[in-house]
Amino acid sequence: MVSFTVGEEVLYQGERYVVSTASPRPPYQYRLLATTEEGVKVQWALAADLTKMERYTRPLDDTRSIKSSAPTAPRRR
């Protein structure tokens, strides 16, 4: 079973939240906070409904297409 810690960013229903509180007993529920244009959004979710932020935990080469503006910069292939 995956667990989450207070302060950790998670995905819930496709949106990014921060865990603010974790219940100490089953069923393990987490209080989630997100900032929106209207203000703070609060949700309660079960651990099974949350997903870890893969972008932070799985290596991803997302800078390959960035080209340097320096005239002598070596090109990476």
PDB file with one MODEL, atoms N, CA, C and O in Angstrom:
MODEL        1
ATOM      1  N   MET A   1       0.839  -1.180   0.000  1.00  0.00           N
ATOM      2  CA  MET A   1       0.000   0.000   0.000  1.00  0.00           C
ATOM      3  C   MET A   1       0.882   1.241   0.000  1.00  0.00           C
ATOM      4  O   MET A   1       1.872   1.306   0.729  1.00  0.00           O
ATOM      5  N   VAL A   2       0.528   2.207  -0.804  1.00  0.00           N
ATOM      6  CA  VAL A   2       1.272   3.455  -0.903  1.00  0.00           C
ATOM      7  C   VAL A   2       0.831   4.373   0.226  1.00  0.00           C
ATOM      8  O   VAL A   2      -0.356   4.455   0.543  1.00  0.00           O
ATOM      9  N   SER A   3       1.793   5.063   0.831  1.00  0.00           N
ATOM     10  CA  SER A   3       1.447   6.039   1.856  1.00  0.00           C
ATOM     11  C   SER A   3       1.965   7.412   1.431  1.00  0.00           C
ATOM     12  O   SER A   3       2.868   7.521   0.601  1.00  0.00           O
ATOM     13  N   PHE A   4       1.390   8.430   2.004  1.00  0.00           N
ATOM     14  CA  PHE A   4       1.740   9.803   1.663  1.00  0.00           C
ATOM     15  C   PHE A   4       2.043  10.562   2.947  1.00  0.00           C
ATOM     16  O   PHE A   4       1.515  10.237   4.010  1.00  0.00           O
ATOM     17  N   THR A   5       2.892  11.569   2.841  1.00  0.00           N
ATOM     18  CA  THR A   5       3.265  12.350   4.018  1.00  0.00           C
ATOM     19  C   THR A   5       2.710  13.766   3.905  1.00  0.00           C
ATOM     20  O   THR A   5       2.423  14.250   2.810  1.00  0.00           O
ATOM     21  N   VAL A   6       2.565  14.413   5.043  1.00  0.00           N
ATOM     22  CA  VAL A   6       2.096  15.790   5.072  1.00  0.00           C
ATOM     23  C   VAL A   6       3.107  16.657   4.330  1.00  0.00           C
ATOM     24  O   VAL A   6       4.313  16.559   4.557  1.00  0.00           O
ATOM     25  N   GLY A   7       2.600  17.503   3.443  1.00  0.00           N
ATOM     26  CA  GLY A   7       3.448  18.366   2.640  1.00  0.00           C
ATOM     27  C   GLY A   7       3.757  17.811   1.260  1.00  0.00           C
ATOM     28  O   GLY A   7       4.287  18.527   0.411  1.00  0.00           O
ATOM     29  N   GLU A   8       3.434  16.550   1.027  1.00  0.00           N
ATOM     30  CA  GLU A   8       3.716  15.912  -0.258  1.00  0.00           C
ATOM     31  C   GLU A   8       2.674  16.332  -1.304  1.00  0.00           C
ATOM     32  O   GLU A   8       1.482  16.414  -1.008  1.00  0.00           O
ATOM     33  N   GLU A   9       3.142  16.595  -2.529  1.00  0.00           N
ATOM     34  CA  GLU A   9       2.231  16.892  -3.626  1.00  0.00           C
ATOM     35  C   GLU A   9       1.728  15.586  -4.223  1.00  0.00           C
ATOM     36  O   GLU A   9       2.499  14.651  -4.442  1.00  0.00           O
ATOM     37  N   VAL A  10       0.422  15.534  -4.483  1.00  0.00           N
ATOM     38  CA  VAL A  10      -0.206  14.336  -5.039  1.00  0.00           C
ATOM     39  C   VAL A  10      -1.191  14.748  -6.130  1.00  0.00           C
ATOM     40  O   VAL A  10      -1.562  15.916  -6.249  1.00  0.00           O
ATOM     41  N   LEU A  11      -1.601  13.766  -6.919  1.00  0.00           N
ATOM     42  CA  LEU A  11      -2.664  13.980  -7.891  1.00  0.00           C
ATOM     43  C   LEU A  11      -3.937  13.332  -7.374  1.00  0.00           C
ATOM     44  O   LEU A  11      -3.924  12.189  -6.917  1.00  0.00           O
ATOM     45  N   TYR A  12      -5.035  14.070  -7.452  1.00  0.00           N
ATOM     46  CA  TYR A  12      -6.353  13.555  -7.082  1.00  0.00           C
ATOM     47  C   TYR A  12      -7.324  14.004  -8.168  1.00  0.00           C
ATOM     48  O   TYR A  12      -7.517  15.201  -8.376  1.00  0.00           O
ATOM     49  N   GLN A  13      -7.927  13.057  -8.849  1.00  0.00           N
ATOM     50  CA  GLN A  13      -8.851  13.315  -9.952  1.00  0.00           C
ATOM     51  C   GLN A  13      -8.223  14.244 -10.990  1.00  0.00           C
ATOM     52  O   GLN A  13      -8.881  15.139 -11.521  1.00  0.00           O
ATOM     53  N   GLY A  14      -6.940  14.015 -11.269  1.00  0.00           N
ATOM     54  CA  GLY A  14      -6.239  14.765 -12.304  1.00  0.00           C
ATOM     55  C   GLY A  14      -5.753  16.143 -11.898  1.00  0.00           C
ATOM     56  O   GLY A  14      -5.188  16.861 -12.724  1.00  0.00           O
ATOM     57  N   GLU A  15      -5.957  16.530 -10.653  1.00  0.00           N
ATOM     58  CA  GLU A  15      -5.522  17.842 -10.181  1.00  0.00           C
ATOM     59  C   GLU A  15      -4.446  17.693  -9.116  1.00  0.00           C
ATOM     60  O   GLU A  15      -4.410  16.699  -8.391  1.00  0.00           O
ATOM     61  N   ARG A  16      -3.576  18.683  -9.029  1.00  0.00           N
ATOM     62  CA  ARG A  16      -2.478  18.661  -8.075  1.00  0.00           C
ATOM     63  C   ARG A  16      -2.931  19.242  -6.729  1.00  0.00           C
ATOM     64  O   ARG A  16      -3.529  20.316  -6.670  1.00  0.00           O
ATOM     65  N   TYR A  17      -2.637  18.516  -5.667  1.00  0.00           N
ATOM     66  CA  TYR A  17      -2.959  18.937  -4.304  1.00  0.00           C
ATOM     67  C   TYR A  17      -1.741  18.735  -3.418  1.00  0.00           C
ATOM     68  O   TYR A  17      -0.777  18.074  -3.805  1.00  0.00           O
ATOM     69  N   VAL A  18      -1.797  19.318  -2.211  1.00  0.00           N
ATOM     70  CA  VAL A  18      -0.788  19.082  -1.183  1.00  0.00           C
ATOM     71  C   VAL A  18      -1.497  18.407  -0.011  1.00  0.00           C
ATOM     72  O   VAL A  18      -2.578  18.831   0.396  1.00  0.00           O
ATOM     73  N   VAL A  19      -0.886  17.364   0.524  1.00  0.00           N
ATOM     74  CA  VAL A  19      -1.445  16.667   1.687  1.00  0.00           C
ATOM     75  C   VAL A  19      -1.236  17.550   2.913  1.00  0.00           C
ATOM     76  O   VAL A  19      -0.107  17.934   3.222  1.00  0.00           O
ATOM     77  N   SER A  20      -2.338  17.874   3.619  1.00  0.00           N
ATOM     78  CA  SER A  20      -2.222  18.724   4.811  1.00  0.00           C
ATOM     79  C   SER A  20      -2.438  17.959   6.105  1.00  0.00           C
ATOM     80  O   SER A  20      -1.934  18.359   7.154  1.00  0.00           O
ATOM     81  N   THR A  21      -3.180  16.864   6.040  1.00  0.00           N
ATOM     82  CA  THR A  21      -3.453  16.045   7.223  1.00  0.00           C
ATOM     83  C   THR A  21      -3.631  14.598   6.788  1.00  0.00           C
ATOM     84  O   THR A  21      -4.191  14.321   5.727  1.00  0.00           O
ATOM     85  N   ALA A  22      -3.153  13.687   7.614  1.00  0.00           N
ATOM     86  CA  ALA A  22      -3.340  12.257   7.348  1.00  0.00           C
ATOM     87  C   ALA A  22      -3.987  11.618   8.569  1.00  0.00           C
ATOM     88  O   ALA A  22      -3.549  11.838   9.698  1.00  0.00           O
ATOM     89  N   SER A  23      -5.031  10.826   8.337  1.00  0.00           N
ATOM     90  CA  SER A  23      -5.675  10.153   9.467  1.00  0.00           C
ATOM     91  C   SER A  23      -4.783   8.998   9.933  1.00  0.00           C
ATOM     92  O   SER A  23      -4.214   8.290   9.102  1.00  0.00           O
ATOM     93  N   PRO A  24      -4.656   8.799  11.242  1.00  0.00           N
ATOM     94  CA  PRO A  24      -3.744   7.774  11.773  1.00  0.00           C
ATOM     95  C   PRO A  24      -4.286   6.346  11.724  1.00  0.00           C
ATOM     96  O   PRO A  24      -3.527   5.395  11.910  1.00  0.00           O
ATOM     97  N   ARG A  25      -5.590   6.182  11.476  1.00  0.00           N
ATOM     98  CA  ARG A  25      -6.196   4.846  11.492  1.00  0.00           C
ATOM     99  C   ARG A  25      -6.944   4.567  10.197  1.00  0.00           C
ATOM    100  O   ARG A  25      -7.370   5.495   9.509  1.00  0.00           O
ATOM    101  N   PRO A  26      -7.105   3.281   9.863  1.00  0.00           N
ATOM    102  CA  PRO A  26      -7.879   2.934   8.664  1.00  0.00           C
ATOM    103  C   PRO A  26      -9.326   3.382   8.812  1.00  0.00           C
ATOM    104  O   PRO A  26      -9.827   3.425   9.935  1.00  0.00           O
ATOM    105  N   PRO A  27     -10.003   3.709   7.753  1.00  0.00           N
ATOM    106  CA  PRO A  27      -9.447   3.853   6.402  1.00  0.00           C
ATOM    107  C   PRO A  27      -8.602   5.129   6.333  1.00  0.00           C
ATOM    108  O   PRO A  27      -9.045   6.200   6.750  1.00  0.00           O
ATOM    109  N   TYR A  28      -7.407   5.006   5.815  1.00  0.00           N
ATOM    110  CA  TYR A  28      -6.481   6.132   5.774  1.00  0.00           C
ATOM    111  C   TYR A  28      -6.975   7.189   4.807  1.00  0.00           C
ATOM    112  O   TYR A  28      -6.998   6.990   3.592  1.00  0.00           O
ATOM    113  N   GLN A  29      -7.372   8.327   5.380  1.00  0.00           N
ATOM    114  CA  GLN A  29      -7.856   9.440   4.572  1.00  0.00           C
ATOM    115  C   GLN A  29      -6.855  10.580   4.662  1.00  0.00           C
ATOM    116  O   GLN A  29      -6.143  10.736   5.654  1.00  0.00           O
ATOM    117  N   TYR A  30      -6.823  11.358   3.614  1.00  0.00           N
ATOM    118  CA  TYR A  30      -5.907  12.488   3.552  1.00  0.00           C
ATOM    119  C   TYR A  30      -6.693  13.756   3.234  1.00  0.00           C
ATOM    120  O   TYR A  30      -7.551  13.773   2.352  1.00  0.00           O
ATOM    121  N   ARG A  31      -6.377  14.813   3.975  1.00  0.00           N
ATOM    122  CA  ARG A  31      -6.969  16.116   3.681  1.00  0.00           C
ATOM    123  C   ARG A  31      -6.053  16.801   2.688  1.00  0.00           C
ATOM    124  O   ARG A  31      -4.855  16.947   2.931  1.00  0.00           O
ATOM    125  N   LEU A  32      -6.622  17.218   1.570  1.00  0.00           N
ATOM    126  CA  LEU A  32      -5.849  17.790   0.473  1.00  0.00           C
ATOM    127  C   LEU A  32      -6.205  19.259   0.292  1.00  0.00           C
ATOM    128  O   LEU A  32      -7.358  19.659   0.450  1.00  0.00           O
ATOM    129  N   LEU A  33      -5.191  20.055  -0.042  1.00  0.00           N
ATOM    130  CA  LEU A  33      -5.388  21.480  -0.293  1.00  0.00           C
ATOM    131  C   LEU A  33      -4.857  21.839  -1.670  1.00  0.00           C
ATOM    132  O   LEU A  33      -3.822  21.331  -2.100  1.00  0.00           O
ATOM    133  N   ALA A  34      -5.575  22.721  -2.357  1.00  0.00           N
ATOM    134  CA  ALA A  34      -5.124  23.250  -3.645  1.00  0.00           C
ATOM    135  C   ALA A  34      -5.508  24.723  -3.706  1.00  0.00           C
ATOM    136  O   ALA A  34      -6.510  25.134  -3.120  1.00  0.00           O
ATOM    137  N   THR A  35      -4.724  25.500  -4.402  1.00  0.00           N
ATOM    138  CA  THR A  35      -5.019  26.914  -4.591  1.00  0.00           C
ATOM    139  C   THR A  35      -5.690  27.098  -5.940  1.00  0.00           C
ATOM    140  O   THR A  35      -5.208  26.596  -6.955  1.00  0.00           O
ATOM    141  N   THR A  36      -6.796  27.816  -5.948  1.00  0.00           N
ATOM    142  CA  THR A  36      -7.503  28.114  -7.190  1.00  0.00           C
ATOM    143  C   THR A  36      -7.711  29.623  -7.270  1.00  0.00           C
ATOM    144  O   THR A  36      -7.411  30.346  -6.320  1.00  0.00           O
ATOM    145  N   GLU A  37      -8.219  30.093  -8.391  1.00  0.00           N
ATOM    146  CA  GLU A  37      -8.500  31.517  -8.542  1.00  0.00           C
ATOM    147  C   GLU A  37      -9.578  31.977  -7.565  1.00  0.00           C
ATOM    148  O   GLU A  37      -9.601  33.140  -7.162  1.00  0.00           O
ATOM    149  N   GLU A  38     -10.471  31.061  -7.184  1.00  0.00           N
ATOM    150  CA  GLU A  38     -11.550  31.389  -6.244  1.00  0.00           C
ATOM    151  C   GLU A  38     -11.113  31.292  -4.787  1.00  0.00           C
ATOM    152  O   GLU A  38     -11.831  31.753  -3.900  1.00  0.00           O
ATOM    153  N   GLY A  39      -9.959  30.707  -4.528  1.00  0.00           N
ATOM    154  CA  GLY A  39      -9.470  30.529  -3.162  1.00  0.00           C
ATOM    155  C   GLY A  39      -8.985  29.108  -2.938  1.00  0.00           C
ATOM    156  O   GLY A  39      -8.622  28.407  -3.882  1.00  0.00           O
ATOM    157  N   VAL A  40      -8.981  28.694  -1.687  1.00  0.00           N
ATOM    158  CA  VAL A  40      -8.475  27.368  -1.329  1.00  0.00           C
ATOM    159  C   VAL A  40      -9.528  26.303  -1.624  1.00  0.00           C
ATOM    160  O   VAL A  40     -10.715  26.494  -1.360  1.00  0.00           O
ATOM    161  N   LYS A  41      -9.077  25.193  -2.167  1.00  0.00           N
ATOM    162  CA  LYS A  41      -9.949  24.043  -2.433  1.00  0.00           C
ATOM    163  C   LYS A  41      -9.527  22.937  -1.478  1.00  0.00           C
ATOM    164  O   LYS A  41      -8.351  22.577  -1.423  1.00  0.00           O
ATOM    165  N   VAL A  42     -10.481  22.395  -0.723  1.00  0.00           N
ATOM    166  CA  VAL A  42     -10.204  21.349   0.264  1.00  0.00           C
ATOM    167  C   VAL A  42     -10.952  20.085  -0.132  1.00  0.00           C
ATOM    168  O   VAL A  42     -12.139  20.136  -0.456  1.00  0.00           O
ATOM    169  N   GLN A  43     -10.263  18.954  -0.107  1.00  0.00           N
ATOM    170  CA  GLN A  43     -10.866  17.659  -0.423  1.00  0.00           C
ATOM    171  C   GLN A  43     -10.378  16.626   0.587  1.00  0.00           C
ATOM    172  O   GLN A  43      -9.269  16.738   1.108  1.00  0.00           O
ATOM    173  N   TRP A  44     -11.195  15.636   0.858  1.00  0.00           N
ATOM    174  CA  TRP A  44     -10.775  14.460   1.617  1.00  0.00           C
ATOM    175  C   TRP A  44     -10.740  13.295   0.647  1.00  0.00           C
ATOM    176  O   TRP A  44     -11.659  13.125  -0.154  1.00  0.00           O
ATOM    177  N   ALA A  45      -9.683  12.487   0.711  1.00  0.00           N
ATOM    178  CA  ALA A  45      -9.556  11.366  -0.228  1.00  0.00           C
ATOM    179  C   ALA A  45      -8.924  10.168   0.464  1.00  0.00           C
ATOM    180  O   ALA A  45      -8.146  10.316   1.406  1.00  0.00           O
ATOM    181  N   LEU A  46      -9.269   8.986  -0.016  1.00  0.00           N
ATOM    182  CA  LEU A  46      -8.634   7.754   0.451  1.00  0.00           C
ATOM    183  C   LEU A  46      -7.288   7.590  -0.255  1.00  0.00           C
ATOM    184  O   LEU A  46      -7.080   8.114  -1.349  1.00  0.00           O
ATOM    185  N   ALA A  47      -6.391   6.865   0.378  1.00  0.00           N
ATOM    186  CA  ALA A  47      -5.060   6.646  -0.200  1.00  0.00           C
ATOM    187  C   ALA A  47      -5.156   6.005  -1.579  1.00  0.00           C
ATOM    188  O   ALA A  47      -4.354   6.311  -2.461  1.00  0.00           O
ATOM    189  N   ALA A  48      -6.122   5.125  -1.770  1.00  0.00           N
ATOM    190  CA  ALA A  48      -6.275   4.434  -3.052  1.00  0.00           C
ATOM    191  C   ALA A  48      -6.655   5.387  -4.184  1.00  0.00           C
ATOM    192  O   ALA A  48      -6.461   5.059  -5.354  1.00  0.00           O
ATOM    193  N   ASP A  49      -7.189   6.553  -3.855  1.00  0.00           N
ATOM    194  CA  ASP A  49      -7.612   7.520  -4.870  1.00  0.00           C
ATOM    195  C   ASP A  49      -6.524   8.523  -5.239  1.00  0.00           C
ATOM    196  O   ASP A  49      -6.722   9.365  -6.115  1.00  0.00           O
ATOM    197  N   LEU A  50      -5.380   8.434  -4.574  1.00  0.00           N
ATOM    198  CA  LEU A  50      -4.289   9.383  -4.799  1.00  0.00           C
ATOM    199  C   LEU A  50      -3.177   8.766  -5.629  1.00  0.00           C
ATOM    200  O   LEU A  50      -2.974   7.552  -5.616  1.00  0.00           O
ATOM    201  N   THR A  51      -2.469   9.608  -6.344  1.00  0.00           N
ATOM    202  CA  THR A  51      -1.339   9.176  -7.159  1.00  0.00           C
ATOM    203  C   THR A  51      -0.136  10.040  -6.817  1.00  0.00           C
ATOM    204  O   THR A  51      -0.251  11.257  -6.672  1.00  0.00           O
ATOM    205  N   LYS A  52       1.014   9.401  -6.692  1.00  0.00           N
ATOM    206  CA  LYS A  52       2.244  10.161  -6.458  1.00  0.00           C
ATOM    207  C   LYS A  52       2.583  10.968  -7.695  1.00  0.00           C
ATOM    208  O   LYS A  52       2.207  10.597  -8.806  1.00  0.00           O
ATOM    209  N   MET A  53       3.288  12.065  -7.507  1.00  0.00           N
ATOM    210  CA  MET A  53       3.706  12.925  -8.612  1.00  0.00           C
ATOM    211  C   MET A  53       4.888  12.271  -9.310  1.00  0.00           C
ATOM    212  O   MET A  53       6.022  12.395  -8.847  1.00  0.00           O
ATOM    213  N   GLU A  54       4.642  11.574 -10.418  1.00  0.00           N
ATOM    214  CA  GLU A  54       5.705  10.869 -11.141  1.00  0.00           C
ATOM    215  C   GLU A  54       6.755  11.806 -11.695  1.00  0.00           C
ATOM    216  O   GLU A  54       7.925  11.435 -11.792  1.00  0.00           O
ATOM    217  N   ARG A  55       6.368  12.984 -12.053  1.00  0.00           N
ATOM    218  CA  ARG A  55       7.313  13.915 -12.647  1.00  0.00           C
ATOM    219  C   ARG A  55       8.495  14.165 -11.710  1.00  0.00           C
ATOM    220  O   ARG A  55       9.600  14.428 -12.183  1.00  0.00           O
ATOM    221  N   TYR A  56       8.290  14.089 -10.410  1.00  0.00           N
ATOM    222  CA  TYR A  56       9.357  14.300  -9.447  1.00  0.00           C
ATOM    223  C   TYR A  56      10.091  13.021  -9.102  1.00  0.00           C
ATOM    224  O   TYR A  56      11.241  13.063  -8.667  1.00  0.00           O
ATOM    225  N   THR A  57       9.442  11.890  -9.291  1.00  0.00           N
ATOM    226  CA  THR A  57      10.030  10.629  -8.852  1.00  0.00           C
ATOM    227  C   THR A  57      10.554   9.776  -9.994  1.00  0.00           C
ATOM    228  O   THR A  57      11.277   8.810  -9.748  1.00  0.00           O
ATOM    229  N   ARG A  58      10.209  10.104 -11.249  1.00  0.00           N
ATOM    230  CA  ARG A  58      10.662   9.347 -12.406  1.00  0.00           C
ATOM    231  C   ARG A  58      11.490  10.283 -13.279  1.00  0.00           C
ATOM    232  O   ARG A  58      11.018  11.360 -13.644  1.00  0.00           O
ATOM    233  N   PRO A  59      12.732   9.885 -13.624  1.00  0.00           N
ATOM    234  CA  PRO A  59      13.566  10.744 -14.460  1.00  0.00           C
ATOM    235  C   PRO A  59      12.892  11.024 -15.801  1.00  0.00           C
ATOM    236  O   PRO A  59      12.290  10.138 -16.407  1.00  0.00           O
ATOM    237  N   LEU A  60      13.003  12.262 -16.247  1.00  0.00           N
ATOM    238  CA  LEU A  60      12.396  12.664 -17.500  1.00  0.00           C
ATOM    239  C   LEU A  60      13.307  13.670 -18.182  1.00  0.00           C
ATOM    240  O   LEU A  60      13.631  14.708 -17.604  1.00  0.00           O
ATOM    241  N   ASP A  61      13.720  13.375 -19.399  1.00  0.00           N
ATOM    242  CA  ASP A  61      14.566  14.285 -20.157  1.00  0.00           C
ATOM    243  C   ASP A  61      13.654  15.217 -20.948  1.00  0.00           C
ATOM    244  O   ASP A  61      13.286  14.920 -22.085  1.00  0.00           O
ATOM    245  N   ASP A  62      13.292  16.343 -20.340  1.00  0.00           N
ATOM    246  CA  ASP A  62      12.383  17.273 -21.003  1.00  0.00           C
ATOM    247  C   ASP A  62      13.097  18.532 -21.494  1.00  0.00           C
ATOM    248  O   ASP A  62      12.439  19.516 -21.833  1.00  0.00           O
ATOM    249  N   THR A  63      14.430  18.516 -21.538  1.00  0.00           N
ATOM    250  CA  THR A  63      15.171  19.687 -22.001  1.00  0.00           C
ATOM    251  C   THR A  63      15.917  19.428 -23.306  1.00  0.00           C
ATOM    252  O   THR A  63      16.667  20.287 -23.770  1.00  0.00           O
ATOM    253  N   ARG A  64      15.721  18.280 -23.888  1.00  0.00           N
ATOM    254  CA  ARG A  64      16.438  17.912 -25.111  1.00  0.00           C
ATOM    255  C   ARG A  64      16.187  18.907 -26.249  1.00  0.00           C
ATOM    256  O   ARG A  64      17.097  19.192 -27.028  1.00  0.00           O
ATOM    257  N   SER A  65      14.975  19.432 -26.351  1.00  0.00           N
ATOM    258  CA  SER A  65      14.646  20.311 -27.476  1.00  0.00           C
ATOM    259  C   SER A  65      15.129  21.744 -27.276  1.00  0.00           C
ATOM    260  O   SER A  65      15.045  22.547 -28.205  1.00  0.00           O
ATOM    261  N   ILE A  66      15.630  22.085 -26.097  1.00  0.00           N
ATOM    262  CA  ILE A  66      16.116  23.441 -25.848  1.00  0.00           C
ATOM    263  C   ILE A  66      17.494  23.602 -26.468  1.00  0.00           C
ATOM    264  O   ILE A  66      18.407  22.816 -26.217  1.00  0.00           O
ATOM    265  N   LYS A  67      17.620  24.635 -27.282  1.00  0.00           N
ATOM    266  CA  LYS A  67      18.894  24.898 -27.949  1.00  0.00           C
ATOM    267  C   LYS A  67      19.544  26.111 -27.301  1.00  0.00           C
ATOM    268  O   LYS A  67      18.868  27.082 -26.960  1.00  0.00           O
ATOM    269  N   SER A  68      20.831  26.048 -27.137  1.00  0.00           N
ATOM    270  CA  SER A  68      21.569  27.145 -26.542  1.00  0.00           C
ATOM    271  C   SER A  68      21.668  28.303 -27.523  1.00  0.00           C
ATOM    272  O   SER A  68      21.715  28.097 -28.735  1.00  0.00           O
ATOM    273  N   SER A  69      21.699  29.510 -26.998  1.00  0.00           N
ATOM    274  CA  SER A  69      21.864  30.685 -27.847  1.00  0.00           C
ATOM    275  C   SER A  69      23.339  31.045 -27.988  1.00  0.00           C
ATOM    276  O   SER A  69      23.684  31.944 -28.755  1.00  0.00           O
ATOM    277  N   ALA A  70      24.211  30.355 -27.257  1.00  0.00           N
ATOM    278  CA  ALA A  70      25.640  30.626 -27.347  1.00  0.00           C
ATOM    279  C   ALA A  70      26.176  30.124 -28.687  1.00  0.00           C
ATOM    280  O   ALA A  70      25.857  29.006 -29.089  1.00  0.00           O
ATOM    281  N   PRO A  71      26.987  30.928 -29.390  1.00  0.00           N
ATOM    282  CA  PRO A  71      27.463  30.523 -30.712  1.00  0.00           C
ATOM    283  C   PRO A  71      28.425  29.327 -30.703  1.00  0.00           C
ATOM    284  O   PRO A  71      28.542  28.632 -31.713  1.00  0.00           O
ATOM    285  N   THR A  72      29.108  29.078 -29.593  1.00  0.00           N
ATOM    286  CA  THR A  72      30.089  27.991 -29.568  1.00  0.00           C
ATOM    287  C   THR A  72      29.624  26.810 -28.727  1.00  0.00           C
ATOM    288  O   THR A  72      30.418  25.924 -28.412  1.00  0.00           O
ATOM    289  N   ALA A  73      28.369  26.789 -28.369  1.00  0.00           N
ATOM    290  CA  ALA A  73      27.878  25.693 -27.530  1.00  0.00           C
ATOM    291  C   ALA A  73      27.897  24.390 -28.309  1.00  0.00           C
ATOM    292  O   ALA A  73      27.438  24.349 -29.451  1.00  0.00           O
ATOM    293  N   PRO A  74      28.415  23.334 -27.720  1.00  0.00           N
ATOM    294  CA  PRO A  74      28.419  22.045 -28.403  1.00  0.00           C
ATOM    295  C   PRO A  74      26.994  21.508 -28.528  1.00  0.00           C
ATOM    296  O   PRO A  74      26.164  21.699 -27.639  1.00  0.00           O
ATOM    297  N   ARG A  75      26.728  20.839 -29.633  1.00  0.00           N
ATOM    298  CA  ARG A  75      25.407  20.244 -29.845  1.00  0.00           C
ATOM    299  C   ARG A  75      25.375  18.847 -29.263  1.00  0.00           C
ATOM    300  O   ARG A  75      26.310  18.066 -29.443  1.00  0.00           O
ATOM    301  N   ARG A  76      24.312  18.540 -28.574  1.00  0.00           N
ATOM    302  CA  ARG A  76      24.126  17.208 -28.005  1.00  0.00           C
ATOM    303  C   ARG A  76      23.200  16.428 -28.915  1.00  0.00           C
ATOM    304  O   ARG A  76      22.216  16.953 -29.436  1.00  0.00           O
ATOM    305  N   ARG A  77      23.534  15.184 -29.089  1.00  0.00           N
ATOM    306  CA  ARG A  77      22.690  14.339 -29.938  1.00  0.00           C
ATOM    307  C   ARG A  77      22.185  13.163 -29.179  1.00  0.00           C
ATOM    308  O   ARG A  77      21.456  12.338 -29.730  1.00  0.00           O
TER     309      ARG A  77
ENDMDL
END
